[in-house]
Amino acid sequence: MLSSFWVSNAQETVIQKNDLPKAAQEFLSKEYADNDWAIGKKDKGSLSLKYDVTLADGSEIEFDKNGQWTEIDGKGKAIGAHFIPNKIAAYVKANYPGQSFTKIDKSDRKIEVKLANKVELEFTKDGDFVKID
C-alpha cells in the first residue's frame, strides 16, 4: 500500500508593524489609521510567505509577500466597500440590497465575499458571479 503525506515547514513568527512590506504598511496607514495594531505574524510556508495582521477591533488582514492584501475580514463588521471590485458591488447591490460586505478574499482565480447576512458569494477574478458558497 502506497501512502503519501505532506509535511509542513511553516514558520510563524510575531512581527511589528515596521516588519511588514512597505506596501502593507502604507495600506494600513491609509485604510486603517484609526484602528490600532494588535498583533502581526509572518507565516513562511514551504511554498509561500504571507503576513497576517489583527487589528484592535478584531479585524484581520492578510498580505502576500509583496504587501498586497489578499483577504480582509471584518469579523462580522462592515469593511470598506471601496475594496470590492465595481462589478461585484453592482451585483450585490442589485441582488442583495442594503447588505454590507464583511469579508473579501481574493486569489489569482477567484474572489469570495461574505455579506452581513452571512451569505457567501464566489466570483471569477474578473467579477463574474459563479455561485453562492
C-alpha positions in Angstrom: 0.0 0.0 0.0 1.4 3.3 -1.1 0.6 6.3 1.1 1.6 9.9 0.8 1.7 12.7 3.2 2.6 16.3 3.3 4.9 17.8 5.9 4.6 21.5 6.6 7.6 23.5 7.2 5.6 26.6 8.1 7.2 29.0 10.4 5.1 31.6 12.1 6.7 34.5 13.9 5.3 37.5 15.6 6.3 40.8 14.0 6.0 44.5 14.5 4.3 46.9 12.0 7.6 48.0 10.6 8.5 44.4 9.7 5.7 44.4 7.1 6.5 45.1 3.4 6.3 48.8 2.7 3.0 48.4 0.6 1.3 46.8 3.6 2.5 49.5 6.0 1.1 52.2 3.6 -2.2 50.3 3.2 -2.7 50.1 7.0 -1.7 53.8 7.5 -4.2 54.9 4.8 -7.1 52.5 5.3 -7.0 51.7 9.0 -5.3 54.8 10.5 -8.0 54.9 13.3 -7.6 51.2 14.1 -4.7 50.2 16.3 -2.4 47.4 15.6 -2.9 44.4 17.9 -0.6 41.7 16.5 1.1 40.7 13.4 2.5 37.4 12.2 4.8 36.4 9.4 3.9 33.0 8.1 6.7 31.4 6.0 5.4 28.2 4.5 7.3 25.8 2.2 5.8 27.5 -0.9 4.7 30.9 0.2 5.2 33.9 2.5 2.3 35.8 4.0 1.6 38.3 6.7 -1.4 38.2 9.0 -2.4 41.3 10.9 -5.0 41.5 13.6 -6.3 45.0 14.5 -7.6 46.2 17.8 -11.2 45.8 16.8 -10.6 42.2 15.8 -10.5 42.7 12.0 -7.9 40.6 10.2 -6.0 41.4 7.1 -3.8 39.0 5.2 -1.0 40.3 2.9 1.1 38.5 0.3 4.9 38.6 0.3 4.8 41.9 -1.7 2.5 43.6 0.8 -0.7 43.4 -1.3 -3.8 42.5 0.7 -5.3 39.1 -0.2 -8.0 38.9 2.5 -9.8 41.5 4.6 -12.1 40.0 7.3 -14.1 42.5 9.4 -15.2 39.6 11.7 -18.9 40.5 11.2 -18.3 44.2 10.9 -18.6 46.0 7.6 -15.4 46.6 5.6 -14.9 49.4 3.2 -16.9 49.0 0.0 -14.1 50.5 -2.0 -12.2 47.2 -1.5 -14.8 45.5 -3.6 -14.5 45.5 -7.4 -17.2 47.6 -9.0 -18.8 44.6 -10.9 -19.1 42.6 -7.7 -20.5 45.6 -5.8 -23.1 46.2 -8.5 -24.2 42.5 -8.4 -24.6 42.6 -4.7 -26.5 45.9 -4.8 -28.9 44.5 -7.4 -29.4 41.1 -5.7 -28.8 41.8 -2.0 -29.9 45.4 -1.5 -28.8 47.0 1.7 -26.2 44.4 2.6 -22.7 45.4 3.6 -19.6 43.4 2.9 -17.9 41.8 6.0 -15.1 39.9 4.2 -13.3 39.7 0.9 -10.8 37.0 -0.1 -9.1 37.3 -3.5 -6.8 34.9 -5.2 -5.4 34.5 -8.7 -8.5 32.7 -9.9 -11.5 33.9 -7.8 -12.9 36.5 -5.4 -15.1 35.4 -2.5 -17.1 37.9 -0.4 -19.2 37.5 2.7 -22.2 39.7 3.4 -23.6 41.0 6.7 -26.5 38.5 6.3 -23.8 35.6 6.3 -24.3 34.9 2.6 -21.1 33.9 0.9 -20.7 34.6 -2.8 -18.0 33.5 -5.3 -16.9 35.4 -8.4 -14.3 35.0 -11.1 -11.3 37.2 -10.7 -13.0 39.4 -13.3 -16.1 39.8 -11.1 -18.5 37.5 -12.8 -20.8 35.7 -10.4 -20.1 31.9 -10.1 -22.1 30.6 -7.1 -23.4 31.0 -3.6 -20.9 29.3 -1.3 
